[in-house]
């Protein structure tokens, strides 16, 4: 499996990064940024350079046809019009790789509709991604369409993520996450024979002597089975 490793170089022990691609038949290479003659000292940049190096050496045309999901995604990451940090590029590439895996890398942008994005959302949820992570995936796809509009790859206003009715929001994601954590609590407490009412409304259990407010406070420090 391709991997990155560091070498200490110079009197100050600077760590520079290299790619070991022997498992796929491409040997070992210095991960050198454009315009530089030496390997990068940035581990995040090294990940990006490794991916590009594999693409070049394998001779695969990673750019899809003009107006494809992959081509537009690569254009966004290369241009980075908002000047985001390198970590953003790495995370975006991860999200867009999953989008391409679902929709198809050569899928024309204007053929993806809101209902298709909804299907992708449901697929991510079934695969076990947390609500917040699903939202990050949708934001990544939406960013591709935002930049594609500027480049006139799609008509002005075209964005199937924005067209979703009742699309996920950050607030909804937080609410779902809380339900996922606390949704089993009533069953767990019931298993202890405790009487549960809304916290702070005087629920009382005869065997424990714990009132509703005390029960609520005690429960705050407990964790529920996952």
C-alpha positions in Angstrom: 0.0 0.0 0.0 1.4 3.4 -0.9 2.7 5.3 2.2 4.5 8.4 3.2 7.6 8.4 5.3 9.9 11.2 6.7 13.7 11.6 6.6 15.7 13.8 8.9 18.0 16.0 6.9 20.5 18.7 7.6 22.2 19.7 10.7 19.0 20.8 12.3 17.2 17.5 11.6 14.5 18.9 9.3 12.0 16.2 8.4 11.2 16.0 4.7 8.6 13.7 3.2 8.8 10.9 0.6 6.4 8.5 -1.0 7.0 4.7 -1.0 5.0 3.5 -4.0 6.8 0.1 -4.5 3.7 -1.8 -3.7 2.1 -0.5 -6.9 5.3 -0.7 -8.9 6.4 3.0 -8.9 9.4 3.0 -6.5 10.2 5.7 -4.0 10.0 9.4 -4.7 10.6 12.8 -3.0 7.3 14.7 -2.6 8.5 18.0 -4.1 6.1 21.0 -4.3 5.9 22.8 -7.7 8.8 25.3 -8.0 10.9 23.6 -5.3 13.9 21.2 -5.7 13.5 19.7 -2.3 10.9 17.4 -0.6 8.2 19.1 1.4 8.4 19.5 5.1 4.5 19.8 5.5 2.8 16.4 6.2 -0.6 17.6 4.9 1.0 18.9 1.6 2.8 15.5 1.4 -0.6 13.7 1.3 -1.8 16.0 -1.6 1.5 15.5 -3.5 1.4 11.7 -3.1 -2.1 11.6 -4.7 -1.0 13.7 -7.6 2.2 11.7 -8.1 0.2 8.4 -8.2 -2.1 9.9 -10.8 0.8 11.1 -13.0 2.7 7.8 -12.8 -0.3 5.6 -13.4 -1.0 7.5 -16.6 -4.7 7.7 -15.7 -6.7 10.7 -16.9 -8.1 11.9 -13.6 -9.8 14.9 -15.2 -13.1 13.8 -16.5 -14.8 15.5 -19.5 -15.6 19.2 -19.2 -18.5 19.8 -16.9 -18.1 16.5 -15.1 -18.3 16.1 -11.4 -14.7 15.1 -11.1 -13.3 17.8 -13.4 -15.3 20.5 -11.5 -14.1 19.1 -8.1 -10.5 19.1 -9.2 -10.8 22.6 -10.5 -12.2 23.8 -7.2 -9.4 22.2 -5.2 -6.6 23.4 -7.5 -7.8 27.0 -7.7 -8.9 27.1 -4.0 -10.6 30.5 -4.7 -11.2 31.2 -1.0 -7.6 30.5 -0.1 -8.5 27.8 2.4 -5.8 25.9 4.4 -4.3 22.7 3.0 -6.3 20.7 5.6 -9.4 21.9 3.8 -8.2 20.5 0.5 -7.4 17.1 2.0 -10.9 16.9 3.7 -12.7 18.2 0.6 -10.9 15.6 -1.6 -12.1 12.8 0.8 -15.7 14.0 0.6 -15.7 14.5 -3.1 -14.1 11.0 -3.7 -17.2 9.6 -2.0 -19.5 11.7 -4.1 -17.7 10.5 -7.3 -18.0 6.9 -6.0 -21.8 7.3 -5.7 -22.7 9.5 -8.7 -19.8 8.6 -11.0 -16.7 10.6 -11.7 -17.7 11.5 -15.3 -21.3 12.3 -14.3 -22.3 15.6 -16.0 -23.0 18.3 -13.3 -26.3 19.3 -14.8 -27.6 15.7 -14.7 -27.5 15.5 -10.9 -30.8 16.6 -9.4 -32.0 17.2 -5.8 -33.5 13.7 -5.6 -30.2 12.2 -6.5 -28.5 14.2 -3.7 -31.2 13.0 -1.3 -30.4 9.4 -2.3 -26.7 10.0 -1.6 -27.6 11.5 1.8 -29.6 8.4 2.7 -26.7 6.2 1.5 -24.2 8.0 3.8 -26.6 7.7 6.7 -27.1 4.0 6.1 -23.3 3.6 6.0 -23.1 4.9 9.5 -21.8 8.5 9.1 -22.8 10.9 11.8 -25.3 13.6 10.9 -22.6 16.3 11.1 -20.3 14.3 8.8 -23.2 13.8 6.3 -23.7 17.6 6.3 -20.0 18.1 5.5 -20.3 15.9 2.5 -23.3 17.9 1.2 -21.5 21.1 1.8 -18.5 19.9 -0.2 -20.8 19.0 -3.2 -22.6 22.4 -2.9 -19.2 24.1 -3.0 -18.4 22.4 -6.3 -21.6 23.7 -7.8 -21.0 27.2 -6.4 -17.6 27.4 -8.2 -19.0 25.7 -11.3 -21.6 28.5 -11.6 -18.8 31.1 -11.5 -17.0 29.2 -14.3 -20.3 28.9 -16.2 -20.1 25.1 -16.2 -23.7 25.1 -15.1 -26.5 27.7 -15.4 -26.7 30.5 -12.9 -28.5 29.3 -9.7 -28.1 25.6 -10.5 -27.3 23.7 -7.3 -29.1 20.4 -6.5 -28.0 20.6 -2.9 -29.8 23.9 -2.5 -32.8 22.6 -4.3 -33.4 19.9 -1.6 -36.7 20.5 0.3 -36.0 20.5 4.0 -32.3 19.9 3.4 -30.1 19.1 6.4 -28.8 22.0 8.5 -26.2 22.3 11.2 -29.0 22.6 13.8 -30.7 19.5 12.5 -27.4 17.6 12.6 -26.8 18.6 16.2 -30.4 17.6 17.2 -30.0 14.2 15.5 -26.6 13.6 17.2 -28.2 14.3 20.6 -31.1 11.9 19.9 -28.6 9.2 18.8 -26.7 9.6 22.1 -29.7 10.0 24.5 -32.4 8.1 22.7 -31.7 4.8 24.5 -31.6 6.4 28.0 -35.3 5.7 28.9 -34.8 2.0 28.2 -31.6 2.0 30.3 -33.2 3.8 33.2 -36.3 1.6 33.0 -34.0 -1.5 33.3 -33.0 -0.2 36.7 -36.6 0.1 37.7 -36.6 3.9 37.9 -39.6 6.0 37.3 -38.9 8.6 34.6 -40.8 11.8 34.1 -39.6 15.0 32.5 -36.7 16.2 34.7 -37.6 18.8 37.3 -41.3 17.8 37.6 -41.3 15.8 40.8 -40.9 12.3 39.6 -40.0 10.1 42.6 -38.9 6.5 43.0 -39.8 4.9 46.3 -36.9 2.5 46.5 -34.2 5.0 45.7 -35.6 8.1 47.3 -34.4 10.2 44.4 -36.7 12.9 43.2 -37.1 14.1 39.7 -34.6 17.0 39.9 -32.0 14.8 41.7 -32.6 12.0 39.2 -32.0 14.5 36.4 -28.8 15.7 37.9 -27.6 12.1 38.6 -28.3 11.2 35.0 -26.1 13.9 33.6 -23.0 12.1 34.6 -24.0 8.8 33.2 -23.4 7.3 29.8 -25.7 5.2 27.9 -24.9 2.0 26.0 -23.9 2.6 22.3 
